[in-house]
Structure formats: structure tokens, C-alpha cells
Amino acid sequence: QVHLVESGGGVVQPGRSLRLSCAASGFTFGSYTMTWVRQAPGKGLEWLALVSYDGTNEHYADSVKGRFTLSRDNSKNTLYLQVNSLRVEDTAVYYCARELTGGLGLDYWGQGTLVTVSS
Amino acid sequence: EIVLTQSPATLSLSPGQRATLSCRATQSGSISLAWFQQKPGQAPRLLIYDASNRATGIPARFSGRGSGTDFALTISSLEPEDSAVYYCQLRTNWPPRITFGGGTKVEIK
């Protein structure tokens, strides 16, 4: 049974940093492209970044390029998102999701972790 | 940058009625189009992948169609539990990008 569990969210002041984690289980983690998606309160879904199955290729949305860094540790079945220079507008629920082979859709999602940026 | 426009923004229908949701892209050339259902307080759930394939466990009343720049999700006979926001999502090959539409809220009267 596939499970994705995010952690690392919380309340943080503007300008500070956080590292979000996504622990995967129930599948061969190192065989799948993984992504991060966020959702601000009452808003729609926003794609942030994706990383190839082996971690050699990362791609970012323009809105977070340079501030967010995606990585993965296949030996630990864990995906990470380092978020720096946080802004109030980064307040959102952050989801990790698994991508179907061939980029056909995001078939499993975690429950999300809430990041609140506030002074 | 590809933009996905979903319409209508809100759809209010009765149980048993047919719902058709539209998703239009500003350009073609993507890998695939997917549809998600999201209920309040929950993560999105994959309904349709590669434009027309139902994901595992998705009821047959959900169907997807389309290609190029125009896509649609149809719910053939609405059930009360179909009340949710529905998002389309496009994936491009190069550069690798994922884009979501703004969502359509389906309300069951």
C-alpha cells in the first residue's frame, strides 16, 4: 500500500528557512519521479518542482526557482524540499506526490504539511 | 508558459444529472492531461490520466476526453459524494513542467 507522509511544516517568520520531508513506503521509491505541489488557503493547486527517479534532474516552477531546492535520498525513501527566504505568500499546505511512469499523472499524494509564514 | 483555463468556475446540478467540465490549454505539445477531485480538507485524488484513462478505483461514471488544447471531464450521473473541486493538470516534456487549471467547483443541489 502506497503511503506518502509529509513533515517539517510549521509557523516560521518571513526570511527564515524550512526543510520539508516526504517519507515514502509501499513502493519502489527509487523508480519514480516525485513532485511537490502547494495550495494556499482557499486557493488552487500550484506545482513547485519535480525530481527524476534517480535525483539527477530537478525542475522548478519559475515562482520558486532559486529559493526552493528539491532533493531525494533513495536509500531512505525520502523526498525533501528546502525552502529558503520564506515570504508571507508561501503560506500553504505543501503536498508531495508520485508521478505515474511517463508523466501521465500524479497518482498518489501525501496528506500535506502546513507552512505558515508570519511575523 | 502554458496556461490552463477551466470552465465553468462553478457548476450546480442535481443528483442524476450529467456534468461536463472543460479544460483548455493555450498551446498543445504536452505529454498528458490529468483530472483530479479534491474535497475540503483532503489531498487531491487522481481521477483520469493521459486524458481518458480512469485511475484505479474510480467509478465508471467519470470519463475524460480530448486532445491538443481542448479537454473535458464528464460525470455521467452525479452522486451526492461528487460534490468537490475538480482540477485539470497538464504535463510538458521539455522543459518538464506541470500546470494546473484554476478548478471547477461542482455543487450538488
Interface residues (C-beta under 8 A of the other chain):
Chain A: T35 V37 G44 L45 E46 W47 L50 N57 H59 A61 D62 Y95 L100 G102 G103 L104 G105 L106 D107 Y108 W109 G110 Q111 G112
Chain B: E1 I31 S32 A34 F36 Q38 A43 P44 R45 L46 I48 Y49 D50 N53 A55 T56 Y87 Q89 R91 N93 P95 P96 R97 I98 T99 F100 G101 G102 G103
